[in-house]
Structures are given as structure tokens and as C-alpha cells.
């Protein structure tokens, strides 16, 4: 990270990884989804996209990608429509987990998020923010629909693309944004290829 970014963080702008770690520094026995939303209130859309996507990059029980993919779909749709702040139903905001489970998950994510954050900075930003936001929301929605598929090993690449896009959008970093689009294209190609293979196999079996 360069000196300009160090100055910004020293002035009070905390990294997402720092906020998530500090959120777990509590005497409470459980942490709710609403607690996370409140902590990320000033940077919620991008931060939540990164958080739920990053959870798909660590080993989790089968079916977890679907659980964490649904919020990604909701966030992408709301960004596309133009919501200023994320909205989640009350029953979802009340969902909670043991604080030990939260700390364990964040400990796995911290090193990954920190690496991404150190390399991002404003550069090569050629289009108006509103246009980039709409394009990113469309691509993120497409990737989210792949993430929720209950198929092992195809969720991580689209999740990674959403992280790169969200960081690029938040930091106005054209390098990260472009990389996110390339990774999204790769994820889409894999999904299409897999779908075609399953379709051909079905035709061979039932045709």
C-alpha cells in the first residue's frame, strides 16, 4: 500500500478486513446479520458483496454456497434497480451465529481480504460511476446465479469475480475491475460448458 492510502486509513477510513475483525471483538455470545449490516452501514453494498463472495472461497459444508449466494442475488438486484442502501427482510436480519463461529470464519478470510485491499488504488477509471455500477450489478447478478448452484467446485471462480468487481468499483480501480470482468467471463464459460456437457449426457442417456 502506498503512502497516500496509508494517510487515508490513518485519517479514519478503515479497511473492510479491519471492521470485520473488530466486530468479533465483543463479549456477546452471538452476532446477528443485523450487527454486520450496522457495522458496514457506510460501505454496505460493496462490502457485503465482498463478504458473502469471500465466504465461498473457504472450505464450508455442502450447500453453503447456496445459502451465501442468495444474499448476493438480492444485493445485485438492488444495485441494478438503484437502491441507495441494501434491504433484507427482518427474519434474515435477525439470523445470528455463535461468536466463535464468526471469529473462525473471519480469521480465514482476513489474510485474503488484506491482500486484495493492499493492492487496490484509484487508477484507469474511464467511465462515469453510475454506468460502471449498473454494468457491475448485471455481471454480479449473473455470477451470483452461478454461485447458488449446488454444484461443487464451480462456485469459487464466480465468487472471486464478484470480489474483484466490488473492490474495483469501491476503489475506482480499473485494473481490478477489468480483471473482475475477465474472471467473470471465465466463470461464465465454465458454467456454459458444464451445462452443455450435462445436456449432451442427458440426450445420450434418454435420447
C-alpha positions, 0 to 999 in steps of 0.5 A: 500500500502506498503512502497516500492510502496509508494517510487515508486509513490513518485519517479514519477510513478503515479497511473492510478486513479491519471492521470485520475483525473488530466486530468479533471483538465483543463479549456477546455470545452471538452476532446477528446479520443485523450487527454486520449490516450496522457495522458496514452501514457506510460501505454496505453494498460493496462490502457485503458483496465482498463478504458473502463472495469471500465466504465461498472461497473457504472450505464450508459444508455442502450447500453453503454456497447456496445459502451465501449466494442468495444474499448476493442475488438480492444485493445485485438486484438492488444495485441494478434497480438503484437502491441507495442502501441494501434491504433484507427482510427482518427474519434474515436480519435477525439470523445470528451465529455463535461468536466463535463461529464468526471469529473462525470464519473471519480469521480465514478470510482476513489474510485474503481480504488484506491482500486484495485491499493492499493492492487496490488504488484509484487508477484507469477509471474511464467511465462515469460511476453510475454506468460502471455500477449498473454494468457491475450489478448485471455481471454480479447478478449473473455470477451470483446465479452461478454461485447458488448452484449446488454444484461443487467446485464451480462456485469459487471462480464466480465468487472471486469475480464478484470480489474483484468487481466490488473492490474495483468499483469501491476503489475506482480501480480499473485494473481490478475491475477489468480483471473482475470482468475477465474472471467473470467471463471465465466463470461464465464459460465454465458454467456454459460448458458444464451445462452443455456437457450435462445436456449432451449426457442427458440426450445420450442417456434418454435420447 
